[in-house]
Amino acid sequence: MAAHNAARSGPLNPMPDPALPPVTWDPVLADVAYNYASKCQGADRVLIDHNPSATDDYRALGGMDYVGENIWANSAVSYVASEVVGSWMSEAGDYNYEANSGSGVTGHYTQVVWRASTRIGCAFVNCAEYEFPGVVLCNYAPGGNDGSRPY
């Protein structure tokens, strides 16, 4: 949470007005993240796939919102939260706020700074048979990236 809240507090371009609200921990989202990530499902054995049922899984456990998701992985079986979120935030330079478009992958960044996404739950798992076995999966509710601007 601290790494997400630090990223959401800026500097962002443009700066949100009003400031983005902090995110809070949602243990149900964390359960959804862990339950899926621990299955280590992915077609190429490089990186796990996104959970196509994250929203349904959340609702089955009592959640009521659409779920967004970010995945990060490295070749070590460890992570530093600020580096994970920093990796997603590094996409900011490819995102054009005015045009609401990106010149590359920007969905991780926009999900982190999505104003309406105020609850997160993350999990860290070891997918030993993968090229990048150290996996962090974060779920967000309500999820973002619906085609509008993040804030």
C-alpha positions in Angstrom: 0.0 0.0 0.0 2.7 2.5 0.9 4.4 2.1 -2.5 1.1 2.7 -4.3 0.2 5.6 -2.1 3.6 7.2 -2.7 3.2 6.8 -6.4 -0.3 8.2 -6.4 0.8 11.3 -4.5 3.1 12.3 -7.4 4.7 14.0 -9.0 2.2 13.2 -11.8 1.7 15.0 -15.1 -0.6 16.7 -14.9 -1.0 16.8 -11.2 -4.5 15.6 -10.2 -6.8 18.2 -8.7 -8.0 17.2 -6.2 -5.2 14.9 -5.2 -5.7 11.2 -5.7 -7.2 9.4 -2.6 -4.9 6.8 -0.9 -5.6 3.1 -1.5 -6.5 0.8 1.4 -5.8 -2.9 1.8 -8.6 -5.2 0.8 -7.9 -8.8 2.1 -10.5 -10.3 -0.3 -8.7 -8.8 -3.3 -5.5 -10.2 -1.8 -7.1 -13.6 -1.5 -8.2 -13.4 -5.2 -4.7 -12.4 -6.2 -3.1 -15.2 -4.2 -5.6 -17.9 -5.2 -5.0 -17.2 -8.9 -1.3 -16.4 -8.9 -0.4 -19.5 -6.9 -1.7 -21.7 -9.7 1.1 -20.3 -11.9 -0.9 -20.5 -15.1 0.6 -19.2 -18.3 0.9 -20.5 -21.8 4.6 -19.6 -22.4 6.2 -20.4 -19.0 7.7 -16.9 -19.1 5.1 -14.9 -17.2 1.7 -15.9 -15.7 -1.4 -14.9 -17.6 -3.9 -12.4 -16.4 -6.8 -13.8 -14.5 -9.8 -13.7 -16.8 -12.1 -14.4 -13.9 -10.8 -11.9 -11.3 -14.1 -10.0 -11.1 -16.1 -13.2 -10.8 -13.7 -14.6 -8.2 -14.0 -11.4 -6.2 -17.8 -11.5 -6.3 -17.8 -15.1 -5.3 -16.0 -14.1 -2.1 -18.4 -11.2 -1.4 -16.8 -8.3 -3.4 -19.1 -6.2 -5.6 -16.8 -4.3 -8.0 -15.0 -4.8 -11.3 -11.4 -5.9 -10.6 -8.4 -4.4 -12.4 -5.0 -6.3 -12.3 -1.3 -5.6 -12.6 1.3 -8.4 -12.8 5.1 -8.0 -12.4 7.8 -10.7 -12.4 11.5 -11.0 -12.1 14.1 -13.7 -12.3 14.8 -13.7 -8.6 12.4 -15.0 -6.0 12.2 -11.7 -4.1 10.9 -8.3 -4.6 10.9 -4.7 -3.3 7.4 -3.1 -3.4 8.8 0.3 -4.4 10.6 -1.3 -7.4 7.5 -3.2 -8.5 5.3 -0.1 -8.4 8.2 2.0 -9.8 8.3 -0.4 -12.8 4.6 0.2 -13.5 5.0 3.9 -12.9 7.8 4.0 -15.5 5.2 3.7 -18.2 4.0 7.3 -17.4 6.4 8.8 -20.0 4.6 6.8 -22.7 1.1 8.0 -21.7 -0.3 11.2 -23.1 -2.9 12.5 -20.6 -4.5 15.0 -23.0 -5.0 12.5 -25.8 -5.7 9.7 -23.3 -3.5 7.3 -25.2 -0.1 5.7 -25.0 2.8 5.1 -27.3 3.5 1.7 -25.7 2.2 -0.3 -22.7 0.7 2.2 -20.2 -2.1 0.2 -18.6 -0.1 -0.7 -15.5 0.6 3.0 -14.9 -2.9 4.1 -15.5 -4.3 1.4 -13.2 -1.9 2.5 -10.3 -3.1 6.1 -10.7 -6.8 5.3 -11.4 -8.7 7.7 -9.2 -11.6 5.4 -8.5 -9.4 2.4 -7.6 -9.2 2.9 -3.8 -8.7 -0.7 -2.7 -5.9 -3.1 -3.5 -4.9 -6.6 -2.6 -1.6 -8.1 -3.7 0.2 -11.5 -3.6 3.7 -12.6 -4.1 4.3 -16.2 -5.4 7.1 -18.3 -6.6 6.4 -20.0 -10.0 9.6 -22.0 -10.0 9.2 -23.5 -13.5 8.9 -20.0 -15.1 11.6 -17.9 -16.7 10.6 -15.1 -14.3 9.5 -17.0 -11.1 9.1 -14.2 -8.7 5.6 -12.9 -9.4 3.7 -10.0 -7.8 0.0 -9.8 -8.7 -2.1 -6.8 -7.5 -5.8 -6.5 -7.9 -7.6 -3.2 -7.7 -11.3 -2.3 -7.0 -13.0 -0.8 -8.6 -10.8 -1.6 -11.6 -9.7 1.1 -14.0 -8.7 1.3 -17.6 -12.3 1.6 -18.9 -11.3 4.0 -21.8 -11.6 7.2 -19.8 -8.8 9.2 -18.3 -7.4 7.8 -15.0 -8.1 11.0 -13.1 
